Amino acid sequence: MKKLAYLECQTGIAGDMCLGALVDAGVPLEYLSKQLKKLGIEREYSLWAEKVCRNGQVATKVHVDVYTEQRNGHDHHHRARHLPEIEQLIQAASLPPRAAEWSLKVFRQLAIAEGAVHGIAPQKVHFHEVGATDAIVDIVGTCLGLDWLGIDELHCSAMPTGGGTVKAAHGILPVPVPAVMRLWESRQVPVYSNGIDKELVTPTGAAIAVTLATHFGAPPAMSLERIGLGAGSRDLPIPNILRLWLGRLLGTPSTNQETISVLETQIDDLSPQAIGYVFEELFKVGALDVFTVAIGMKKSRPGILLTVICYPEKVSACEAVLFRETTTLGIRHLTQQRSILKREIREVDTIFGTVRVKVATQGNEPEKTILNVQPEYEDCAELARNSNQPWHVIHQMALAAWYGHS
């Protein structure tokens, strides 16, 4: 049975918070220290942990104290590194295979994001904060910890955006910083504002989640075995803790899950004739589904609730249609998870022509089960018009052809 981990990022995610959650969940700090020494940079930092309180909750805070060098009478942190040098450190360290593979993937994903921000190739990225010693310890240490726990699949919650500004190597940057935005974009990570104007998600934390998580959103169906609490550095209005849920997959997943966006608006002053056109325009720009429900609005006026379901990357296009083609003044946003059956299109032949059939299945070969079969409406309608037959007759013939063939 698969061993699952779920990162609950109520106040964001950073590399040291990941380490804290893993140590709190049972990963020995001594094991991490021993493995990290193989990188050959142990003289650049010290690693230690303590229990701290965040808004009345006890969590583990892992510290990566980076030593400074004296040059010309001033303190200097150890130099930043390029991606090839970091890759060489990891590849030469004889780390557990999965930990090494994951660490390389995280740094490469980070290099791609930083390169996109600065307009250069990933190999030429000159890491500053994210290439510093503490980030190497955070990323490699996190991968070591997940490997030690035997995690088969990592999931992650939606992420808070934070706000304000932060001082970085390239000056004052808006939060979320550009590298984090690029990382989120690469996986269409669901994000939201929790009202806290601080840097909540660091590039290191975002890179770990974006690279290693297979899914973003609600927790998977799992039997919960243990919780690890990793503390952040600041005190915030809510407990600054990254919660790591550990457990095992419940049963065999019969469906796939995906993240969708739901747009809603109430309308009471639009001609009903326009609604059909709005539907067409929304489907043209990528809406997955559109529907209306009759509702009663203020002052007892009859109206409709117009709902649009689309993928997160299609939200802007669908919003543009709603604002352009309806009288709405505001649109509500929801991010949800939906379970979907695997679907494929087959074709069947009838005496009046070919009809495409949508086949919904559950499970994998050789135990795949067909749960639903539906002929495509438009194909049936076209054949009905061309043959002067009732639509339901063509529909029934297509079903008979499918079941007779299968």
FENDA-V252801 format. One record per residue. N is the residue number from 0. SS is DSSP state (a for helix, b for strand, c for the rest). Layout:
n:ss
N:SS
N:SS
This chain:
n:ss
0:c
1:c
2:b
3:b
4:b
5:b
6:b
7:b
8:c
9:c
10:c
11:c
12:b
13:c
14:a
15:a
16:a
17:a
18:a
19:a
20:a
21:a
22:a
23:a
24:c
25:c
26:c
27:c
28:a
29:a
30:a
31:a
32:a
33:a
34:a
35:a
36:a
37:a
38:a
39:c
40:c
41:a
42:a
43:a
44:b
45:b
46:b
47:b
48:b
49:b
50:b
51:b
52:b
53:b
54:c
55:c
56:b
57:b
58:b
59:b
60:b
61:b
62:b
63:b
64:b
65:b
66:c
67:b
68:b
69:b
70:b
71:c
72:c
73:b
74:b
75:b
76:b
77:c
78:c
79:c
80:c
81:b
82:a
83:a
84:a
85:a
86:a
87:a
88:a
89:a
90:a
91:c
92:c
93:c
94:c
95:c
96:a
97:a
98:a
99:a
100:a
101:a
102:a
103:a
104:a
105:a
106:a
107:a
108:a
109:a
110:a
111:a
112:a
113:a
114:a
115:a
116:a
117:a
118:c
119:c
120:c
121:a
122:a
123:a
124:c
125:b
126:c
127:c
128:a
129:a
130:a
131:c
132:a
133:a
134:a
135:a
136:a
137:a
138:a
139:a
140:a
141:a
142:a
143:a
144:a
145:a
146:a
147:a
148:c
149:c
150:c
151:c
152:b
153:b
154:b
155:b
156:c
157:c
158:b
159:b
160:c
161:c
162:c
163:c
164:b
165:b
166:b
167:b
168:c
169:c
170:b
171:b
172:b
173:b
174:c
175:c
176:c
177:a
178:a
179:a
180:a
181:a
182:a
183:a
184:a
185:a
186:a
187:c
188:c
189:c
190:b
191:b
192:c
193:c
194:c
195:c
196:c
197:c
198:c
199:c
200:b
201:c
202:a
203:a
204:a
205:a
206:a
207:a
208:a
209:a
210:a
211:a
212:b
213:b
214:b
215:b
216:c
217:c
218:c
219:c
220:c
221:b
222:b
223:b
224:b
225:b
226:b
227:b
228:b
229:b
230:b
231:c
232:c
233:c
234:c
235:c
236:c
237:c
238:c
239:c
240:b
241:b
242:b
243:b
244:b
245:b
246:b
247:b
248:b
249:c
250:c
251:c
252:c
253:c
254:c
255:b
256:b
257:b
258:b
259:b
260:b
261:b
262:b
263:b
264:b
265:b
266:b
267:c
268:c
269:c
270:c
271:a
272:a
273:a
274:a
275:a
276:a
277:a
278:a
279:a
280:a
281:a
282:a
283:a
284:c
285:c
286:c
287:c
288:b
289:b
290:b
291:b
292:b
293:b
294:b
295:b
296:c
297:a
298:a
299:a
300:c
301:b
302:b
303:b
304:b
305:b
306:b
307:b
308:b
309:b
310:c
311:a
312:a
313:a
314:a
315:a
316:a
317:a
318:a
319:a
320:a
321:a
322:a
323:a
324:a
325:c
326:c
327:c
328:c
329:c
330:c
331:b
332:b
333:b
334:b
335:b
336:b
337:b
338:b
339:b
340:c
341:b
342:b
343:b
344:b
345:b
346:b
347:b
348:b
349:b
350:c
351:c
352:b
353:b
354:b
355:b
356:b
357:b
358:b
359:b
360:b
361:b
362:c
363:c
364:c
365:c
366:c
367:c
368:b
369:b
370:b
371:b
372:b
373:b
374:b
375:c
376:a
377:a
378:a
379:a
380:a
381:a
382:a
383:a
384:a
385:a
386:a
387:c
388:c
389:c
390:a
391:a
392:a
393:a
394:a
395:a
396:a
397:a
398:a
399:a
400:a
401:a
402:a
403:a
404:a
405:c
